[in-house]
Every structure is written in structure tokens, then in C-alpha cells.
Amino acid sequence: MNVLLINGSPHASGCTFTALSEIADTLRAESVDSEIFQLGTKPVRGCVACGVCSERGECAFQDDVLPALVEAVKRADAVVIGSPVYYAGPNGALCALLDRLFYSAGKYLAGKPGACVVSCRRGGASAAFDRLNKYFTIQQMPVVSSQYWNSVHGFTPDDVRKDAEGLQTMRTLAHNLARQLRMEAAVPPRTDHEEHLWTSFADGK
């Protein structure tokens, strides 16, 4: 079993990484592999609703980040998205990337367990947490929970390491994720999917 941990922070070893590392360490103790995908600081453009991905099966904009992330998603049995909190929301570059990922490569995510974690100095964690969870619920991904909302607090990684409750929340999330993966492995994948229906408007358009 392999869990993809997406570090949506521009800082490779910052507070978000510290939270994800706590999850990775706990997963390892549960005999579950993980890999961290670093968003970094490369330019990421947003979705322009061009519809090309519905024809090609991939996003029209093949930058330096999305193709590598899609390949990591294909290898993963579950996905954890981590982000710092900026103005009570996730990193804008991360959301731009996730918009394109979930729209163009959603078939590789559907049905896989998902969770998100956020890192903030003081406030805005709940709003950012809510924003990220919406990605999972549109792709039929079981959302894995913890003992509290998945957040850590601190201005530096050392601060986060002092957040005993936050780190415990990360460990509990990892234990629950490992349990979910074991249950998923014991159940055959669903095959009775209905054809997707779209809302019909009165004018037929």
C-alpha cells in the first residue's frame, strides 16, 4: 500500500512538511509506504475550462508539475493533501494545480481514500480544511478523519513540533488511513457505476 502525501507549500521543509512527516512516520509503523510530492515554486497555471482534457484524457497545459503529479497519483492507493493557510485558505498555486488534476485526471483518484492537513500560525485552518475536502467529495473518495480537524499550528517547524495535540491528530489520521486501506483491500472495487447525468435546464441547453 502506498500513500501520496502532497506538500502544497512552496517550502520543502517547512511547517506543512513537518505535519506530513509525522503522518509518514506513523504510516511506516503501520507497514504502509508513502511518498511526498513537493509542489515547490515552479509556475502553475489555473484551469481555463477549455475542455481539451475531456478529448485528450490529459490537461492541455503540460507544465513541469502536473504530469509528475498525475504519475504519482496513479501509483498511490490513497492521497493526503497538505497546505499552509494563506488568508484563511489553501495556497493559491496548490488550488490551481488541484483544479486541473481533479478535472483532467479524476479517473485516477476516484474511490481512493483522501484526507487533507493544513498548517497555520494562528487562524484560518478550518476554512482551508473545508476548501480542500471538497476535492475528495466530488470524486467519490472516502474522506478519512482524525480526532480533530487536521491542523497544526506554528510559525516554524520547531513550533509545529511543540504542537502536541496537532501532531497527535496527524498520527491518529495516519492510523485511520492505514485501517481504511486495509478495509479497502478486503472489498472488491465497485463496478456498478451509473452513466453520469448532467443537470437539464428548461431551455434544453
N, C-alpha and C positions, 0 to 999 in steps of 0.2 A: 504494500500500500504506500502511496506517495501523496503528500500534501504540498500544494503550491502555496507559498507564502509571498504575497505581492507587497513589496515595500514601496508604497506610493509617496515616499518622501524624497526630496532631492538630496538628502544627506544619507550616505550609505551606512553610517554607523551611529545615527542619532537616536532619538527617543523612540521612534516607531520601530526601528531595527531592534532596539533593546526589548521591546514588548514581543516582537515576533520571535526573537531568540529564546525567550522564556517558553514560548509555545513549542519551538523546535526541540528544545532540550527535553521537554515533557513528552513530546511525541516519540522521541528517541527511546525514552524509558518504557514507552508502550510498544516498542518494536515497530514503529511507523516511521518511514523515511519522509524527509521533507527537503525542499529546496527553496531558497529565497530568490525572487526575481526583483532586481533593483530598477526602479523607474529612472532614477538619475536626473540629469539636467538637459538631456537632448530635447530638441523641439518636438512637441507633439501637437498636431492639429486636431481640431474637433470634427465631428460628423457634419456633413453638409446635406444630408438626406438626398444624395444623388441616385440612390437605388442600384448602383453598379454591383454591390455585393450580392444582391438577390439574383443577378445574372451570372456573375463570375464565381460566386462562392467565397469571395475574399474582398476585403476593403480595397477601394480604388487607390487609396493613398498608402503605399508600401514604404513607410519610413523606417528608421533604424530601430524602432521599439516594438511596434505591433506584431510583425511577423515572428519575432523571437518569443513574444508573449503567447501567441497562438500555439506555437510548438510546445511551450511549457504547459499550457492548458491541456493539450492533447495527452501529455504524459501523466497528468495529475488525476487522482481519484477524488480529490476534494480541493477547495480553494479558500484561502483566507486572505482578505484584502486589508492591508493596514495603511493608515493615512494620518498625517498630522492634521490638526484643526486650524484652518485659516478662516477668520471671520465667521465662526460658527458653522463651517462647512469643510468638506474634504479639500485636499489640494486640487486646484483647478485643472492642472495638467493630467492628474490621475483621472478625474471625471471625464475629460475629453477622450482619454485613452479607453476607459471603460465603456463609454457610449459606443465607440466604434467596435470594440471587442465583442460586446454582448449582442450588437446588431448584426455584425458580419460573421461571427464565429460562435453564435449561441448554441449551435448543434453540438459543439464540443463541451459545453457547460451543462446542458440540460440534464437534470437528475442527479448531478454531483452535489454532495453536501457543501454548503458555503457558510462562511462567517466573516465578520469584519471586526477590526480593532482600531481604535483611534487614540491619539496621543495629544494632550493639550496641556498648556501651562496651568489654566485655571477653569475656564468655562467654554461652552460651545460643544462639548463632547456629545451630548445627547442628540443634537441636531445633525451633526456629522454622521453619527452612528446610524440614525434613521435614514439618511440620504443613501448611504452605501447599501443598507439592507434591501433597498428597493430593487437593486440589480438582481438579487437572487430570486425574488418572488415572481419576476417576470419570465424566468427560465425554468420554472418547476424545480428549483434547487432547494432541498430541505435546509432550513436555516438552523444551525447548531447554536445553542445558547450556553450561557455560563451561570454563575451565581449572582451576577450583577451585569449592568451594561458593560460591554467590553472596552474599557478605557483605562489608560494610565495617565498619571499627572506628573509634570515636572518640566523644567526649562532645559535641563541637560540629562544625558543618560545616567549620570550619578544620582540625579534627583529621582528618576524613574526607579532606580534600584532601591531607593528608600521607600517607595510606594508599596508597602507590604500587601495591602488589600488589592491594588491594581495587579500586581504580579501573581497573586493567588487567583485572581479572576482569569488571568491568562492560562495558568496551569489547569484550572477547572475546565476551561474551554477546550484545551488540548485533550484532556481525559475524555470529555464528552464527544469530541470529534473522533477519537480513536474508537470509542464504543459504537458510534454511528457507522463508521466504516466497517466494523466487524459485522454489524447487523445487515448493512447493505450487501456485503459479500455473501451472506447466507440466503438472500432473497433473489430470485431470478429477476432480471430487468423487465420493466413493463413494456409490453408490445401492443397494447390495445389503444393506441393514441387515436383520437378523433381527428378528422381533417379540420384544419384551422378555419374558423369562421371569422368574418370581419363585420363590424357594425354596419347595418344598412340604414341609409338615411331616406327620408321621404321622397327626395328628388331622384333617388336611384344612383347618386354619384358617390 
